[in-house]
Each structure stands twice: as C-alpha cells, then as structure tokens.
Amino acid sequence: MTSTLIAVTLENAALRLQLLPELGGGVSRFDCLVHGEARPVFRPRPAAALPDPDTLACYPLLPWSNRIGGGQFDFDGRRCEVGPTRADEALPIHGFGAFHAWECIEAEDDAAILSMRLQRDGWDFQAWQHFRLDAQQLRVTLTVCNHGRRMPFGLGLHPFFPRDGSTRLCAPARAVWPGGPDALPLARETPRDERDFGVSRPLPEGLTLNDSFTGWNGRAQIASHGLGLEIEAEADAYVLYTPQGRDFFCFEPVDHPVDAFHLVGGPAANGMTVLETGQTLSRRYRFAVSAS
C-alpha cells in the first residue's frame, strides 16, 4: 500500500462509486446522486484518513470472515496456524483480502474488476471483485480460486453505513450468536428484543452489538438519512456491529458465522466451502438505492 492512493471512480446518472485498489481493494465512497448532490449510502472514508481498512466505506472478507478463535484450527488431520492480520487485534480477523493491495485489471465508466494473488498461512488463492453500477443498483461479485491444497473458504463484504436517530434495519434471521468479551460467539439463541430484526426497527441505543446472525434469507432493508437501501446477498448469515456513540454501524453479509472453524461440525457444516485445488467459489451482492 502506497502513501498516495490512486482512486478508480465509477459513475452513472444515479450513483457514484470510488475504489482504492491498493488499500485492500476497498470502497472509499458509495454515493447516491440526488439533484446533483452526493448523498452517502456507505459511510465515506475521510479525505485525510490513515491507510487503514477500517477507514474505508467497504472492504472484502476472504478467505474467511471475522475472527478465528486461538489463531488456529484443525482441518484434514493437520493443524492450521493463522497469524494476526491487524497489530491491534490478538486474533486473526476479517481474512487477508482487506490487508493486501489489489490491482485494477479492467475499468469502464460504470464497471471495474480488481484482482489479487496471495499465499499465506495455508491458503493459496487468486481473488477477483467485479463492481458494476446498474441504474440505481451496485452489484458486486466476489470470486476466489484455490491454487493450493484443500482448504475451507468463506466470503463476504464489510460495508459501513451512516447512522443517526432515523436509522432502521430489517434483516430476519432464525438465530443469533451474541459475541462474548473476545467477540467470539457464546451460544446460539433465538433473536428477541433488541436482537430481533424480523421487522424494521431502530438500532439499539446504549448497547453495542457485535453478533453473528444465521438462518438469514439474504435480504435486508436499511432506511437512514433519507435513503432507502435494499440488500440482496448470496449468503445466509450476517454480522451486525453497532458501536455505542458512533455515527456508523456495520451490516456484513457473509456465508458463515463468526469462528465457523470451531463450531460444532467444523467449517463445512457451518457455511464455509471446502475447495479442492483449482476449484472456485463466487458470491453475488446487490445494493439497490432509493431516495425519499
């Protein structure tokens, strides 16, 4: 990652998307254009921000989402050791994709393809992100090809959304795994009270959620700042992070719950996909924006 980041900007009549390939293949801005005014759909990255993925508007999650308990897991009779991905996190978090530079291999006015190749801690893969603006929709396809030995893979996106007193979320799920002090899942529960988003409701005040939801149908709605957003994802889980006193929250569509490596049955039984050498995995995501 260089100190001067080169942006790739996509735009149509309704939307504008700015990418920073060198900074984790991330999105720095995603705006809806309303009467010439750019209104943020994702939380925009500050102009003077440090080169940290958590300053982005969105970044990719691969080859896993969130944390790996103990920084290791057993798979196919071998112990896989995974080193930290952030200096301020004891456990490896959010995969490798957000912490490595990507290359823009194709760009048009309203579409772009980013790519990266990586070998680390037992994984060896090529990944691609396809971005396309289609009328009032952002479409993202995340793809990974395994070039190494047989390994579990999981994919997702990590968008940050603006939050104020008007923000509401609807994302029905059958189960929730509240995060403990180490942010790892404690136990499977039925969503209720402030964790039940079966209908549109405000985000909880005075409570930080950092939870994994499963049994999701891949559809969610967010209303905030006068914008409506419909999300569709090839995923049946999401992570919801609602830090107290902050002007953002995270709704992360993923294909496996937090620490799927250590849940009963292991990664393959908890949403991850085991890829043989040469096999690929793709997930598609759609963000449809409307302005009130």
C-alpha positions as CSV (number, residue, x, y, z in Angstrom):
1,M,0.0,0.0,0.0
2,T,1.4,3.3,-1.0
3,S,1.1,6.7,0.7
4,T,-0.6,8.2,-2.4
5,L,-3.6,6.0,-3.2
6,I,-4.9,6.1,-6.8
7,A,-8.7,6.0,-6.9
8,V,-10.9,4.3,-9.6
9,T,-14.2,6.1,-9.9
10,L,-17.4,4.6,-11.5
11,E,-20.4,6.7,-12.1
12,N,-23.8,6.6,-13.8
13,A,-26.8,9.0,-13.6
14,A,-27.8,7.9,-10.2
15,L,-24.8,6.5,-8.3
16,R,-21.0,7.1,-7.9
17,L,-18.5,4.6,-6.5
18,Q,-14.9,5.2,-5.7
19,L,-12.5,2.3,-5.3
20,L,-9.0,2.2,-3.7
21,P,-7.4,-1.0,-5.1
22,E,-4.2,-0.5,-3.2
23,L,-6.0,-0.2,0.1
24,G,-7.4,-3.7,0.4
25,G,-9.4,-3.5,-2.8
26,G,-11.8,-1.4,-0.8
27,V,-14.5,1.2,-1.5
28,S,-13.8,4.7,-0.3
29,R,-17.2,6.2,-1.2
30,F,-20.5,5.0,-2.5
31,D,-23.0,7.8,-3.1
32,C,-26.5,8.3,-4.4
33,L,-26.7,11.4,-6.7
34,V,-29.9,13.3,-5.8
35,H,-30.5,16.6,-7.8
36,G,-26.7,16.9,-8.2
37,E,-26.0,16.3,-4.5
38,A,-23.9,13.3,-3.5
39,R,-25.6,11.6,-0.5
40,P,-23.6,8.8,1.2
41,V,-25.0,5.2,1.0
42,F,-21.9,3.8,2.7
43,R,-20.0,5.8,5.3
44,P,-17.5,7.8,3.3
45,R,-13.8,7.5,4.0
46,P,-12.3,10.8,5.4
47,A,-10.0,12.6,3.0
48,A,-7.1,12.6,5.5
49,A,-7.6,9.1,6.8
50,L,-4.8,6.8,7.6
51,P,-4.2,3.8,5.2
52,D,-6.3,1.5,7.4
53,P,-9.1,-0.7,6.0
54,D,-11.4,0.3,8.9
55,T,-11.4,3.9,7.5
56,L,-12.9,2.5,4.2
57,A,-16.6,2.5,3.3
58,C,-16.5,-1.2,2.5
59,Y,-13.9,-4.0,2.0
60,P,-13.9,-7.7,1.0
61,L,-13.8,-10.5,3.5
62,L,-11.8,-13.6,2.3
63,P,-10.9,-16.4,2.7
64,W,-12.9,-16.1,6.0
65,S,-15.0,-13.6,7.9
66,N,-14.4,-12.1,11.4
67,R,-12.2,-13.9,14.0
68,I,-10.5,-17.3,14.3
69,G,-10.5,-18.5,17.9
70,G,-7.0,-19.2,19.2
71,G,-5.5,-18.2,15.8
72,Q,-5.6,-21.9,14.7
73,F,-7.9,-24.7,13.6
74,D,-7.7,-28.4,12.7
75,F,-8.6,-29.4,9.2
76,D,-8.0,-32.7,7.2
77,G,-5.9,-34.0,10.1
78,R,-3.5,-31.1,10.2
79,R,-3.1,-28.0,12.5
80,C,-3.5,-24.7,10.6
81,E,-1.8,-21.8,12.3
82,V,-3.1,-18.3,11.3
83,G,-1.2,-15.2,12.2
84,P,-2.7,-11.9,13.2
85,T,-3.9,-9.7,10.4
86,R,-4.0,-6.5,12.5
87,A,-1.5,-5.3,15.0
88,D,-4.3,-4.1,17.4
89,E,-6.1,-7.5,17.3
90,A,-4.9,-10.6,19.2
91,L,-6.8,-12.9,16.9
92,P,-6.7,-13.1,13.1
93,I,-9.7,-11.1,11.8
94,H,-11.5,-10.5,8.5
95,G,-9.3,-12.6,6.3
96,F,-6.4,-11.4,4.2
97,G,-8.1,-9.5,1.3
98,A,-8.6,-6.2,3.2
99,F,-4.9,-6.1,4.3
100,H,-3.2,-6.5,0.9
101,A,-3.1,-4.5,-2.3
102,W,-5.3,-5.4,-5.2
103,E,-4.8,-4.5,-8.9
104,C,-7.4,-2.9,-11.1
105,I,-7.3,-5.1,-14.2
106,E,-10.3,-3.6,-16.1
107,A,-12.2,-0.4,-15.7
108,E,-15.1,1.3,-17.6
109,D,-17.3,4.2,-16.8
110,D,-19.7,2.1,-14.7
111,A,-17.8,-1.2,-14.0
112,A,-14.4,-2.4,-12.8
113,I,-12.6,-5.6,-11.9
114,L,-10.0,-5.9,-9.2
115,S,-7.7,-8.9,-8.6
116,M,-5.2,-10.1,-6.1
117,R,-3.0,-13.2,-5.7
118,L,-1.9,-14.4,-2.2
119,Q,-0.2,-17.3,-0.4
120,R,-0.3,-17.2,3.4
121,D,-0.9,-19.5,6.4
122,G,-2.0,-22.5,4.4
123,W,-4.1,-20.6,1.8
124,D,-3.0,-20.1,-1.8
125,F,-5.6,-18.3,-4.0
126,Q,-6.5,-15.8,-6.6
127,A,-9.4,-13.5,-5.9
128,W,-11.5,-11.1,-8.0
129,Q,-14.0,-8.4,-7.3
130,H,-16.4,-7.3,-10.0
131,F,-18.2,-4.0,-9.4
132,R,-21.0,-2.7,-11.7
133,L,-23.4,0.2,-11.4
134,D,-26.7,-0.8,-12.9
135,A,-29.3,2.1,-12.8
136,Q,-29.8,2.6,-9.0
137,Q,-28.0,-0.6,-8.0
138,L,-24.5,-1.5,-7.1
139,R,-23.7,-5.1,-8.0
140,V,-20.6,-6.8,-6.6
141,T,-19.4,-10.3,-7.3
142,L,-16.6,-11.8,-5.2
143,T,-14.8,-14.8,-6.5
144,V,-11.9,-16.9,-5.3
145,C,-9.9,-19.7,-7.0
146,N,-8.0,-22.1,-4.8
147,H,-4.4,-22.7,-6.1
148,G,-3.3,-24.6,-3.1
149,R,-4.2,-27.7,-1.1
150,R,-7.7,-28.5,0.0
151,M,-8.9,-25.7,2.3
152,P,-12.2,-24.1,3.7
153,F,-13.1,-20.8,2.2
154,G,-15.7,-18.2,3.2
155,L,-16.6,-14.9,1.5
156,G,-18.4,-11.7,2.5
157,L,-18.4,-7.9,2.4
158,H,-17.8,-5.5,5.2
159,P,-19.8,-2.2,4.5
160,F,-20.0,0.6,7.0
161,F,-23.3,2.6,6.9
162,P,-24.1,6.1,8.2
163,R,-26.2,6.0,11.4
164,D,-28.4,8.6,13.0
165,G,-31.7,8.6,15.0
166,S,-33.7,7.8,11.9
167,T,-31.7,4.6,11.1
168,R,-33.8,1.4,10.8
169,L,-32.9,-2.2,9.9
170,C,-34.9,-5.2,8.8
171,A,-33.0,-8.4,8.4
172,P,-34.9,-11.5,9.6
173,A,-32.8,-14.4,11.0
174,R,-33.6,-17.6,12.7
175,A,-30.7,-17.5,15.1
176,V,-28.2,-15.1,16.7
177,W,-24.8,-15.8,18.2
178,P,-24.0,-12.9,20.6
179,G,-20.4,-12.1,20.8
180,G,-18.5,-12.5,24.1
181,P,-15.8,-10.3,25.6
182,D,-13.3,-11.6,22.9
183,A,-16.0,-11.1,20.2
184,L,-16.2,-14.8,19.6
185,P,-19.7,-16.4,19.7
186,L,-21.1,-17.5,23.0
187,A,-24.1,-19.7,22.2
188,R,-26.9,-20.0,19.6
189,E,-30.1,-18.1,20.6
190,T,-33.4,-17.2,19.2
191,P,-33.5,-13.5,18.2
192,R,-35.6,-11.4,20.6
193,D,-35.9,-7.9,21.9
194,E,-33.1,-5.7,20.6
195,R,-31.7,-8.5,18.6
196,D,-34.9,-9.3,16.7
197,F,-34.8,-7.6,13.2
198,G,-37.6,-9.6,11.8
199,V,-39.4,-6.3,11.1
200,S,-37.9,-2.9,10.5
201,R,-36.7,-1.4,13.8
202,P,-34.2,1.2,15.1
203,L,-30.8,0.1,16.1
204,P,-30.4,-0.4,19.9
205,E,-29.4,2.7,21.9
206,G,-27.0,2.2,24.7
207,L,-26.0,-1.2,23.6
208,T,-23.1,-2.4,21.4
209,L,-24.0,-5.4,19.3
210,N,-21.2,-7.4,17.8
211,D,-23.2,-10.5,16.9
212,S,-23.5,-13.1,14.2
213,F,-26.9,-13.9,12.8
214,T,-27.7,-17.2,10.9
215,G,-30.7,-18.5,9.1
216,W,-31.0,-15.3,7.1
217,N,-32.8,-15.3,3.7
218,G,-30.2,-13.0,2.1
219,R,-32.5,-9.9,2.0
220,A,-32.3,-6.8,4.2
221,Q,-33.6,-3.2,4.2
222,I,-31.9,-0.2,5.7
223,A,-33.5,3.3,6.0
224,S,-31.3,6.1,7.0
225,H,-30.5,9.8,6.2
226,G,-33.5,10.0,3.8
227,L,-32.2,7.0,1.7
228,G,-33.6,3.5,1.4
229,L,-31.4,0.6,0.7
230,E,-32.4,-3.0,-0.3
231,I,-29.6,-5.6,0.1
232,E,-29.6,-9.0,-1.6
233,A,-26.8,-11.4,-1.0
234,E,-25.8,-15.0,-1.8
235,A,-25.4,-15.5,1.9
236,D,-27.4,-16.9,4.8
237,A,-25.6,-15.1,7.6
238,Y,-24.6,-11.6,8.6
239,V,-22.6,-9.9,11.3
240,L,-24.1,-6.8,12.9
241,Y,-21.8,-4.3,14.7
242,T,-23.5,-1.3,16.4
243,P,-20.8,0.6,18.4
244,Q,-22.3,3.0,21.0
245,G,-21.8,6.7,20.5
246,R,-20.6,6.3,16.9
247,D,-22.2,7.7,13.7
248,F,-21.9,4.4,11.8
249,F,-22.8,0.7,12.0
250,C,-21.8,-2.4,10.1
251,F,-24.0,-4.9,8.4
252,E,-21.8,-7.6,6.9
253,P,-23.4,-10.2,4.6
254,V,-21.3,-13.4,4.9
255,D,-21.7,-17.1,4.1
256,H,-20.7,-18.3,7.6
257,P,-21.0,-17.3,11.2
258,V,-18.1,-16.0,13.3
259,D,-15.4,-18.7,14.1
260,A,-17.2,-21.3,12.0
261,F,-13.9,-23.2,12.2
262,H,-14.7,-24.1,15.8
263,L,-18.4,-24.5,15.8
264,V,-19.9,-28.0,16.1
265,G,-19.3,-29.8,12.9
266,G,-16.5,-27.6,11.7
267,P,-16.3,-25.1,8.9
268,A,-18.0,-27.1,6.1
269,A,-21.0,-27.7,8.4
270,N,-21.3,-24.0,9.2
271,G,-21.4,-22.3,5.8
272,M,-17.8,-22.4,4.6
273,T,-17.0,-24.1,1.3
274,V,-14.1,-26.7,1.0
275,L,-12.3,-26.1,-2.3
276,E,-10.1,-28.6,-3.9
277,T,-7.1,-27.4,-5.9
278,G,-8.4,-25.4,-9.0
279,Q,-12.0,-25.0,-7.7
280,T,-13.7,-21.6,-7.5
281,L,-16.3,-20.0,-5.3
282,S,-18.4,-16.9,-6.1
283,R,-20.9,-14.9,-4.2
284,R,-23.0,-12.0,-5.5
285,Y,-24.3,-9.0,-3.7
286,R,-26.8,-6.3,-4.7
287,F,-27.3,-2.9,-3.1
288,A,-30.4,-1.1,-4.5
289,V,-30.8,2.6,-3.5
290,S,-33.9,4.8,-3.4
291,A,-34.1,8.4,-2.3
292,S,-37.1,9.7,-0.3
